[in-house]
Amino acid sequence: MDLTGARWRTSSRSSGNGGDCVEVADNLPGVVGVRDSKDPTGPVLVFGPASWGAFVAQLPGRD
């Protein structure tokens, strides 16, 4: 999958956790990429926007 042009971002809640966080790229049409912030050249998990939205909706503190 071509993720050229992905704009990776981390949550503002991830600061101060020792670098244990993920980065998300949700600017590409039809896909959301997720990767380990400590390994930006490593593997990327790819989700459809609906699946990602359903996952995020279940996270604590999102109500």
N, CA, C and O atoms as a MOPAC input file, in Angstrom:
PM7 MOZYME 1SCF
protein

 N      0.83700 1    -1.17300 1     0.00000 1
 C      0.00000 1     0.00000 1     0.00000 1
 C      0.88300 1     1.23800 1     0.00000 1
 O      1.85000 1     1.33400 1     0.75600 1
 N      0.53600 1     2.16800 1    -0.85000 1
 C      1.30600 1     3.39800 1    -0.97500 1
 C      0.81400 1     4.42500 1     0.04200 1
 O     -0.31200 1     4.91300 1    -0.05200 1
 N      1.64600 1     4.74100 1     0.99100 1
 C      1.29800 1     5.73600 1     2.00700 1
 C      2.05000 1     7.04300 1     1.79600 1
 O      2.19700 1     7.84800 1     2.71600 1
 N      2.52900 1     7.24000 1     0.55600 1
 C      3.19400 1     8.49700 1     0.22500 1
 C      2.22100 1     9.63600 1     0.46700 1
 O      1.06700 1     9.56700 1     0.04500 1
 N      2.66400 1    10.65600 1     1.12600 1
 C      1.81500 1    11.80300 1     1.42500 1
 C      1.11100 1    11.70600 1     2.76800 1
 O      0.39400 1    12.62400 1     3.16400 1
 N      1.31200 1    10.59800 1     3.47100 1
 C      0.68500 1    10.45200 1     4.78600 1
 C      1.23000 1    11.51200 1     5.73200 1
 O      2.43900 1    11.74000 1     5.78900 1
 N      0.34400 1    12.15300 1     6.46700 1
 C      0.73300 1    13.11600 1     7.50200 1
 C      0.51300 1    12.43100 1     8.85000 1
 O     -0.61800 1    12.25400 1     9.30100 1
 N      1.60700 1    12.05800 1     9.46800 1
 C      1.55700 1    11.30200 1    10.71800 1
 C      1.44800 1    12.25700 1    11.89400 1
 O      2.10400 1    13.29800 1    11.93200 1
 N      0.61100 1    11.88800 1    12.85200 1
 C      0.44400 1    12.71500 1    14.05700 1
 C      0.28100 1    11.80700 1    15.26800 1
 O     -0.14400 1    10.65800 1    15.15500 1
 N      0.62700 1    12.34600 1    16.41700 1
 C      0.42900 1    11.63300 1    17.67500 1
 C     -0.61600 1    12.38800 1    18.49300 1
 O     -0.86800 1    13.56800 1    18.25300 1
 N     -1.20400 1    11.71800 1    19.43200 1
 C     -2.19300 1    12.33000 1    20.30300 1
 C     -1.52000 1    13.34900 1    21.21800 1
 O     -0.37800 1    13.16100 1    21.63700 1
 N     -2.22400 1    14.40600 1    21.51900 1
 C     -1.69400 1    15.38100 1    22.48300 1
 C     -1.59300 1    14.75600 1    23.87300 1
 O     -0.87200 1    15.26900 1    24.72900 1
 N     -2.29900 1    13.66800 1    24.10400 1
 C     -2.25100 1    12.96700 1    25.38500 1
 C     -1.04100 1    12.03400 1    25.50000 1
 O     -0.83100 1    11.43200 1    26.55200 1
 N     -0.25600 1    11.90900 1    24.45300 1
 C      0.85400 1    10.96600 1    24.48200 1
 C      2.14500 1    11.56500 1    25.03100 1
 O      3.11100 1    10.83100 1    25.23900 1
 N      2.19100 1    12.85900 1    25.26800 1
 C      3.42600 1    13.45800 1    25.78600 1
 C      3.66600 1    13.00800 1    27.22400 1
 O      2.73100 1    12.87600 1    28.01300 1
 N      4.92000 1    12.77900 1    27.54300 1
 C      5.28800 1    12.39000 1    28.89600 1
 C      5.11400 1    10.91500 1    29.20100 1
 O      5.14000 1    10.52000 1    30.36600 1
 N      4.94000 1    10.10000 1    28.18500 1
 C      4.75600 1     8.66300 1    28.42700 1
 C      5.99100 1     7.85200 1    28.06400 1
 O      5.90800 1     6.63100 1    27.92800 1
 N      7.10600 1     8.49500 1    27.90800 1
 C      8.33400 1     7.77400 1    27.60300 1
 C      8.46200 1     7.34600 1    26.15000 1
 O      9.29300 1     6.49900 1    25.82300 1
 N      7.64700 1     7.92300 1    25.27700 1
 C      7.73800 1     7.59800 1    23.86100 1
 C      6.92600 1     6.38900 1    23.44400 1
 O      7.00200 1     5.96200 1    22.29200 1
 N      6.15200 1     5.83200 1    24.36000 1
 C      5.32500 1     4.67400 1    24.02700 1
 C      3.99100 1     5.14100 1    23.46500 1
 O      3.00600 1     5.24800 1    24.19500 1
 N      3.96000 1     5.41900 1    22.16700 1
 C      2.71800 1     5.87400 1    21.55400 1
 C      2.67800 1     5.45600 1    20.09300 1
 O      3.65600 1     4.95300 1    19.53900 1
 N      1.54600 1     5.67300 1    19.49900 1
 C      1.38600 1     5.38300 1    18.08100 1
 C      1.16200 1     6.68400 1    17.33400 1
 O      0.79000 1     7.70300 1    17.91600 1
 N      1.39600 1     6.62500 1    16.03900 1
 C      1.11000 1     7.74500 1    15.15500 1
 C      0.00500 1     7.30200 1    14.20300 1
 O     -0.07300 1     6.13600 1    13.81400 1
 N     -0.83500 1     8.24500 1    13.84000 1
 C     -1.95700 1     7.96000 1    12.96300 1
 C     -1.88500 1     8.90000 1    11.76500 1
 O     -1.58900 1    10.08600 1    11.90900 1
 N     -2.15800 1     8.36100 1    10.59200 1
 C     -2.28200 1     9.16400 1     9.37500 1
 C     -3.69100 1     8.93900 1     8.83900 1
 O     -4.02100 1     7.85400 1     8.36000 1
 N     -4.51500 1     9.97800 1     8.92800 1
 C     -5.89800 1     9.84500 1     8.46800 1
 C     -6.23400 1    10.82100 1     7.34600 1
 O     -7.39900 1    11.15400 1     7.12600 1
 N     -5.20200 1    11.27400 1     6.64000 1
 C     -5.40400 1    12.23200 1     5.56800 1
 C     -5.46800 1    11.59400 1     4.18100 1
 O     -5.65100 1    12.30400 1     3.19300 1
 N     -5.32200 1    10.29200 1     4.08700 1
 C     -5.33200 1     9.62700 1     2.77600 1
 C     -6.73900 1     9.10400 1     2.47000 1
 O     -7.44600 1     8.67500 1     3.38100 1
 N     -7.14500 1     9.13400 1     1.21500 1
 C     -8.48700 1     8.68300 1     0.87800 1
 C     -8.66300 1     7.17300 1     1.08500 1
 O     -7.91700 1     6.36900 1     0.52700 1
 N     -9.64800 1     6.80800 1     1.88600 1
 C    -10.02500 1     5.40900 1     2.04500 1
 C     -9.21600 1     4.57900 1     3.01300 1
 O     -9.52000 1     3.40100 1     3.19800 1
 N     -8.18700 1     5.14800 1     3.64500 1
 C     -7.36700 1     4.36800 1     4.57700 1
 C     -6.94100 1     5.22800 1     5.76600 1
 O     -6.84100 1     6.45100 1     5.67300 1
 N     -6.69300 1     4.54500 1     6.88800 1
 C     -6.09700 1     5.17200 1     8.06500 1
 C     -4.90200 1     4.30600 1     8.43900 1
 O     -5.04800 1     3.10900 1     8.68700 1
 N     -3.72100 1     4.91200 1     8.47800 1
 C     -2.50900 1     4.19000 1     8.84200 1
 C     -2.17500 1     4.40200 1    10.30600 1
 O     -2.38500 1     5.48400 1    10.85400 1
 N     -1.64900 1     3.35200 1    10.93600 1
 C     -1.23300 1     3.41800 1    12.33500 1
 C      0.14600 1     2.77600 1    12.44800 1
 O      0.36300 1     1.67600 1    11.94000 1
 N      1.07500 1     3.45700 1    13.10800 1
 C      2.42900 1     2.92000 1    13.25500 1
 C      2.98700 1     3.25800 1    14.62700 1
 O      2.46400 1     4.12300 1    15.33000 1
 N      4.04700 1     2.57100 1    14.99300 1
 C      4.76500 1     2.80000 1    16.24600 1
 C      5.62300 1     4.05300 1    16.07700 1
 O      6.42600 1     4.14100 1    15.14800 1
 N      5.45300 1     5.00400 1    16.96300 1
 C      6.20400 1     6.25100 1    16.84000 1
 C      7.70600 1     6.05600 1    17.00700 1
 O      8.48900 1     6.87900 1    16.53300 1
 N      8.12000 1     4.97900 1    17.67400 1
 C      9.54600 1     4.71500 1    17.86400 1
 C     10.17700 1     4.05300 1    16.64000 1
 O     11.40100 1     3.96100 1    16.55300 1
 N      9.35200 1     3.58800 1    15.69000 1
 C      9.84400 1     2.88400 1    14.50900 1
 C      9.12200 1     3.39600 1    13.26100 1
 O      8.34800 1     2.66200 1    12.64600 1
 N      9.37300 1     4.65700 1    12.88500 1
 C      8.63100 1     5.25200 1    11.78500 1
 C      8.85700 1     4.59200 1    10.42100 1
 O      8.06600 1     4.80200 1     9.50200 1
 N      9.90200 1     3.81400 1    10.27800 1
 C     10.12000 1     3.11300 1     9.01300 1
 C      9.65900 1     1.65600 1     9.08400 1
 O      9.81200 1     0.89800 1     8.12700 1
 N      9.09800 1     1.28300 1    10.22400 1
 C      8.63600 1    -0.08700 1    10.42900 1
 C      7.26100 1    -0.33000 1     9.82400 1
 O      6.77500 1     0.46300 1     9.01700 1
 N      6.64700 1    -1.42900 1    10.22100 1
 C      5.35500 1    -1.80700 1     9.64700 1
 C      4.24000 1    -0.82000 1    10.02100 1
 O      4.29500 1    -0.12900 1    11.03800 1
 N      3.24100 1    -0.79300 1     9.15500 1
 C      2.07600 1     0.06900 1     9.34900 1
 C      0.82900 1    -0.79700 1     9.29300 1
 O      0.67900 1    -1.62200 1     8.39200 1
 N     -0.06200 1    -0.61300 1    10.25100 1
 C     -1.37500 1    -1.23600 1    10.19800 1
 C     -2.28600 1    -0.29900 1     9.40900 1
 O     -2.22300 1     0.91900 1     9.57300 1
 N     -3.12600 1    -0.86600 1     8.56100 1
 C     -4.01800 1    -0.05700 1     7.73600 1
 C     -5.45900 1    -0.46800 1     8.00900 1
 O     -5.79600 1    -1.65200 1     7.99800 1
 N     -6.29700 1     0.52600 1     8.25200 1
 C     -7.71200 1     0.31300 1     8.54200 1
 C     -8.56000 1     1.13200 1     7.58600 1
 O     -8.10800 1     2.14600 1     7.05600 1
 N     -9.77400 1     0.69400 1     7.37200 1
 C    -10.73700 1     1.51400 1     6.66600 1
 C    -11.23600 1     2.60300 1     7.60400 1
 O    -11.22800 1     2.41600 1     8.82100 1
 N    -11.66700 1     3.72800 1     7.06400 1
 C    -12.13100 1     4.82300 1     7.92400 1
 C    -13.27500 1     4.42700 1     8.86100 1
 O    -13.29100 1     4.86500 1    10.01200 1
 N    -14.22100 1     3.62300 1     8.41000 1
 C    -15.33900 1     3.22100 1     9.26900 1
 C    -14.85300 1     2.35500 1    10.42400 1
 O    -15.29500 1     2.52700 1    11.56000 1
 N    -13.94400 1     1.42500 1    10.14000 1
 C    -13.39800 1     0.57200 1    11.20000 1
 C    -12.60700 1     1.39200 1    12.20800 1
 O    -12.73400 1     1.18200 1    13.41400 1
 N    -11.80300 1     2.31400 1    11.72900 1
 C    -11.02700 1     3.15900 1    12.63400 1
 C    -11.95100 1     4.01700 1    13.48700 1
 O    -11.74300 1     4.14400 1    14.69300 1
 N    -12.96300 1     4.60100 1    12.87300 1
 C    -13.91900 1     5.42200 1    13.60900 1
 C    -14.62800 1     4.62900 1    14.69800 1
 O    -14.83400 1     5.13300 1    15.80200 1
 N    -15.00300 1     3.38500 1    14.38900 1
 C    -15.66500 1     2.53000 1    15.38700 1
 C    -14.71800 1     2.22500 1    16.54600 1
 O    -15.13900 1     2.21000 1    17.70200 1
 N    -13.45300 1     1.98400 1    16.24400 1
 C    -12.45500 1     1.72300 1    17.28900 1
 C    -12.29100 1     2.95600 1    18.19100 1
 O    -12.36700 1     2.84600 1    19.41500 1
 N    -12.07100 1     4.10200 1    17.59400 1
 C    -11.84500 1     5.31900 1    18.36100 1
 C    -13.06700 1     5.66600 1    19.21000 1
 O    -12.92200 1     6.16800 1    20.32400 1
 N    -14.25400 1     5.40700 1    18.70000 1
 C    -15.47600 1     5.70500 1    19.44600 1
 C    -15.57400 1     4.90400 1    20.74500 1
 O    -16.27800 1     5.30600 1    21.67100 1
 N    -14.87300 1     3.77900 1    20.81400 1
 C    -14.91700 1     2.93500 1    22.00700 1
 C    -13.85400 1     3.27700 1    23.03800 1
 O    -13.85500 1     2.70100 1    24.12600 1
 N    -12.96200 1     4.18400 1    22.73300 1
 C    -11.88400 1     4.53600 1    23.66700 1
 C    -12.41400 1     5.32300 1    24.85400 1
 O    -13.31000 1     6.15300 1    24.69600 1
 N    -11.87600 1     5.07500 1    26.03200 1
 C    -12.29900 1     5.83300 1    27.21700 1
 C    -12.02200 1     7.32300 1    27.03600 1
 O    -11.03100 1     7.71400 1    26.42000 1
 N    -12.89500 1     8.13000 1    27.57300 1
 C    -12.70200 1     9.57800 1    27.51300 1
 C    -13.16100 1    10.21300 1    26.22400 1
 O    -12.92100 1    11.40000 1    26.00100 1
 N    -13.81900 1     9.44500 1    25.36300 1
 C    -14.26900 1     9.98500 1    24.07700 1
 C    -15.73900 1    10.41700 1    24.09900 1
 O    -16.27900 1    10.79500 1    23.05900 1
 N    -16.40200 1    10.36900 1    25.27500 1
 C    -17.81800 1    10.73200 1    25.31000 1
 C    -18.04000 1    12.18600 1    25.60200 1
 O    -19.18400 1    12.63600 1    25.66300 1

